[in-house]
Amino acid sequence: METAGDLVEHLFRHQAGRMVSTLTRIFGPSRLELAEDVVQEALIKALELWPHRGVPANPAAWLIEVARNRALDGLRREASLEAKAGEIARALSPSAGAAEAMDDQLAMIFLCCHPAIPAEARVALTLKTVCGFGTGEIARAFLLQESAAAQRIVRAKRLVRDLRFELPEDGELAARRESVLEVLYLMFNEGYSRHIADLREESMRLARLVAGHRAAGAPEADALLALMLLQSARAEARLGPDGGLSLLEEQDRSQWDRGRIAEGVAALGRSATGDRASRYHLEAAIAAAHATAPDFASTDWGFIAEQYELLYEMNPSPVIALNRAVAISRAEGAAAGLEALAGIEDHPSLARYYLLPATQARLWSELGDLGKAEQLYRRALECDCSEAERSFLIRRAAGLRRADHPGLHG
């Protein structure tokens, strides 16, 4: 049963970005912390009152009303902002337009992703100001110490003070959009790979804002949205009953969200209007090949391998090379996959990446060398991985032992 505190947290997550963005537009980026304090005070008041007095009939409007009153109180203490009172009263009124609020959030995303802010701080600042995430949540999502996450946010806020709150135009818009898309891509990947639904869904909400905006939208924004929709459609099926990772061939495809798949395919179609293919186009095409295959055996692995080849030419990363090798192994067999892995198996950036030895283990088991496969699964278990991934590896290694001694498990 949802408590008043749960409802406050849910509403705050969905309203905070709107309110902070609008107040930052009115106050100016130099007073970003004042805008955050005002919204935080509204949350605290709700947490104090709702458990005892009950939840208001329109809780979202209640939060906005309290934030508006707190903002007006703040203006009385700062004479330089007193002239903004009418604008705040209008912007945070129940009749305020949703389109204006979305424009404020979009401008806030572009502010958080300004090139003056270090790349690693852009994600943290976006999550804090636009998505309503707490510093502790951000630290946990990106495997940081809370003090390190806090320092990133503080440094970013110092840089924001001297920037303008606006949606840039023309060439600057295109350059900043690339940074925005990179931030949203990173947010989504963290949420998807580590099964953090809030992070995954917030990145998708912001991607919709960018892709659907008349000026900020672009083919690569549609392609990124398509990738998110197609990947997230399979999110619920990625964990098995034991909490372990469930691979594509094991997943119950009836659990896939067909509505999101259809929406993702439509977004991918819209992205084809541009004159160049971005990495988001290629990754979305791969996701579409997986999501639209009726079953695992029908997957077009040759097409997927071709897309990874193009992606590798664009960005010669060892992780992309690993994914390409997986596709090659499915299309041409285990021996071809191992040959494709030979060039990256000693790459230093993959030394602690569990998927390299896990992939090698699968391929050697398909070739019949179960001893080598088990040794590689043990090596994978020594790498950094989540509990879901660890459970998957243990299950795979146990399956090898049963296959090696069938008489003991008959």
N, C-alpha and C positions, 0 to 999 in steps of 0.2 A: 504493500500500500504506500502511495506517494505521500510524504510528509510535507508540511508547509516549507521546511528548509529545502527539500528536494525541488519544490516548485520554484522557490526563490532562485536557486542555483540555475535551474533550466531557463527561467525567464531572463535572468541576468545575462546568461551566456548569449541569448538571442537579442537582447535589447541594448547591452552595454556598448557594442560596436557602433550602433546607430547614434546613441546619445553622446559618446565620447567624440565621434567624428563631427557631429553637428556643433558641439560646444567648442571643439578645436577650431572649426571654421570661424565661429563668432569671436572667440577670445584671441585667436591667433596661435600658431605653433609654439610661440615662446611661453605660453601658459598651458601647455599640454597637461602638466601635472595638476593644475587647478581643475581642468575638465575631468580628469580621472578621479580626483578626490570627490568632486560633486557626485559622480555616478556611484562611487564606492559608498558614500554616505547614504545614498538611497537604498543600496543593498543592505547595509547594516540596519537601517531603520525597519526594513521589511523583515529581516531576521529577528529583530527585537519584538515586533508587534504581531506579526501574522500567527505565530504559534499560540498566542494567548487570545487575540481578538478574532481570529479566523481570517481566511483568505478573502480579499475584496472580490466583488462581482466581476470586475475587469482588472485583473492583477497587472497586466502589462501597462494599462493606462495609469494605474496607481503609481507604478515605479517611475514612469515618465513625469507624472505630476510632481512627485517628491523631488526628483532630480531638477526639475524646472525651479521649484521653490528654493532649493539649496543653491542653485546657480544665481538666482536673484539676490539671495542673502549675501553671497560672495561678492556680487557687484557693489553692494552697499559699502563693503569694506575696501573696495578699490575704486577710487573716484575716476580713474582713467577709463574704466570699463562701464561706468554708469549709463552711458548713452546706448549701450547694447541691450538694455533691459527689454525694450519692446521687441527686438529681434529674437531674443531668447524666449519670451512669452509666446511668440508666434511659432517659432521653429519647434518647440517642445510642447505644442498644444495637441489635443486629440485630433484636431482637424488638419494637422500638418500633412502635406502630401508625401506619399510613400516614395515617389520618384525623386523628390529632393533629398530625402534621407538616403536613398541608394547612391545618389550622386556624391553626397558627402562621404559615404563610406568608400566609394571608388577613389575619390581624391585623397582620402586618408591612406589607402593602400599604396598609391603612387608616392605619397609623402614618405611612408615607411620604407619604400624601396628606392629612395633617392640614391644616386651613385656616390654622394658624399658620405653615406653611411656604410661601414664595412659590411661585406656580403654576409658574414656569419651573424651579424646583429639584425639584419633586416627581417629574418624569420621571427626572431624573438619579439621584436617591436611590433610586427604585424599581429602576432598572436595576442600580445598584451593589449594593444589599443583597439584593434578592429574586431577581434574575436572574443574578448573578455576572458582570456586565459590568465590564471594566476601564475606568479613566478615559479612556484613549486611544480605546477603542472607542466610548464615549459621545460623546466630542468629535467623532469622525469621523461618527457616525450623525446628529448634529444640526448639523454644519458649524460647530463651535465650535473655538476655540483650546483646546488641552488645559489650559492654565492657567485659562481661563474655566470649563471644565467642572469642574475640581478645586475652584475657589472656590465654585461652586454647591453642590457636595457638602459641602464643609467647613461652609458657612453652614447648610445644612439639618441637618447632624449636631448643630450647636450647639443648634438649636431643638428637636431630638428629645429631648435630654437631660432636659428637664423634662416630657415627655409620658408618658402611661400606655400600656403595651402591652396593648391589649384591643380586642375587637370592640365598637364602640359599640352602643347600644340605641336602639330606637324612632326618634324624630325626628332625633336626631344621626346615627344610622346612615344614614337616607335622605339627609341633607345631605352626609355624607362619601362616600356611595356615588356621588353625582353627580360629585364630584371624582375618585374612583377611575376611573370610566368615562371621564371626560375624558382622564385620563393614558393609559389603555389605548388609547383612540381615537387619540390623538396618536402613541403608540408604533407602532401598527399602520400608520397612514398614512405615517409616515416609512419604515418597513420596506417597505411595499408600493410606494410611489411611487419609492423609490430602490433597489429590488431587493435589500434586505438581509434575507435569509431568516431569520437568527437573531432579528432584531428583530421581524419579522412573527410568527414562531412563538411567541416568548416572550410577546408581547402576547396571543396567542390562548390560550396555556396559562393565563395569569392570568385572562383573561375567563371561561374554563371554571370556574376556582375560584370566582369571584364568582357567576356565574350558577347554579352547581350547589349553592351553600350554602343551607341551610335558612333562615337569617336574612338573609344578605347578598343573596340572589337577588331579582330583581324583573323585571317585564316588560321594562323598558328594558335590563337586563343581558342578557336573552335576545335582545333585538333587536340589541344590539351584537355579541354572539357570532354571530348569524346573518349580520350584515354581514361580519364577518371571514371566516367560513367560505365565504360565497358569493364574496367577492372573491379570497381566497387560492386558491380552486379554479381560477382562471384565471391564476394567477401565472406558471406555467411557460410558458404560451403567449404571454406579453407581450413576449418578446424573440425577434426573428427570427434566422436563421442568421448574419447579419452582426453580431449584437449590438445592432442598432438596435431601437427600440420598434416593436412590431407592434400596430396598431389592431384594434379588435373585428372589423371586416369582413375583416381579413387573417388572423385567428387560426385555427389548426387546432383545431377544437372537440373532436376526438378526444383532444387533450392535456389537456382540462379534467378535473378530478378529480370524477367523478360521485358518489363517496361523500361528498365534502365538500358538494357541492351538495344532496344529499338531506338531510344533517345540518343544513345551513343552512336549508333550507325547513322542516324540523321545528322548529328553534329559533324561526324566524319565526312559526310557528303557535302555539308556546307563549307568545310575547310578546303575542299578541292578547288575553290574559286581563285586561289592565289597562283603566283607564277613560280613558286619554289616549294620544295618539300622540306619542312623542318624536322628535327628529331621527334617532335610530338606527332607529326603525321606518320612517321615510320612506326613509332611505338604503338600508336592508336590502330594502325593497320594490322599489326601483330595481335593486339588485344582483340580486334574484331574477328580475326581468323580463328582464334580460340573460342570466343563467345558465340559465334554463329555456327560452329561445327556441331552437327546433331549428336555426335558421340566422339570419344577420344580417337577411335580408329579412323574416323573421317577427317581428322585435322590435316590441313594442307601444309605439311612440314617443309616441303620444298619452297613454297612461297614464303614461309616464316624465315627460313634460312637466308633467302634472298634479301629480305628486309633487314635482317641483322647484318648482312654483308654491307648494305648501303649505310646502315647506322654506324658500322665500324669505320667505314671510309670517312664519315663525318666526324666521328669521335673515337679514335683508336684506343678505347679503354679495355683493360683486361676483363672487366665484368661483362662488357658487351661481347668480347671474344668467347667468354665462357658460355653465354646464352646462345651464341651462334653455334658453338660446338654441340650443345644439347640438341638444337634443331637439326644439325647435320646427322647426329646419331639416330634421331628418329626417322629421318628421311633415307639415310644410306646405311645404317647399321652401327653397332657398337665400335667396331674397329675403326671406322671412319671418324667417329666421335673422339676416340682416344688420340687419333692422329691430329685432329684439330686442336686438342688440348695441349699437345706436346710443346707448343711455343709459349705457353703461358703458365705451365705448372710450377715454374720457379720464380714467378713474378713476385717481388716483395710485397706488393699491396694485397696479394691474395694469401699471404702466409697464415693469416688468422681467419680466413673466410671459409666457413664450414661447407659452402656449396661446392667448392672445388673438389675436396676429397670425397664428398658425398656423391657427386656426379661420377667421379672416377670409380667409386665403389659400385655404383649401379652398372656401369659399362663392363667392368671386369666380371661381375656376377652374370651378366648376360652372355659373356664369353666362356663361362663355366669355371672361372678361377675364384671359388668362394672364399678360400683362405686369404687371398689378396684383397678381396672385397671387404671382408670383415676387418682386416687390418686398417683399411682406409676409412671405414666407418668409425673405428676407434680414434683415428686421427681427427676426424670431423668433430667428434665429441669433445676433443681438447680445444676446439676453437670457440670463439665468442658466438653464442647463439641464445635465442630465447627459450623459455621452458617448452613452448609448443614445438619448436624446432628440435630441441633435445629429445622430447618424447618421440618424435618422428624417427630420429636417427636410431634410438634404442630399439624401436619396433622393427626397423629395417634390418638391423644387425641380428636381432632375435630370429627374424624370418630366415636369414641365411643359415643359422645354426639348425633350424628345423629342417631346411632343405638338405643340409649336409648329413643329417641323421634321421631320415624319415621313419625308421622303425621305432624310434623312441617316442614319437609323437603320433603314431597311427591311432 
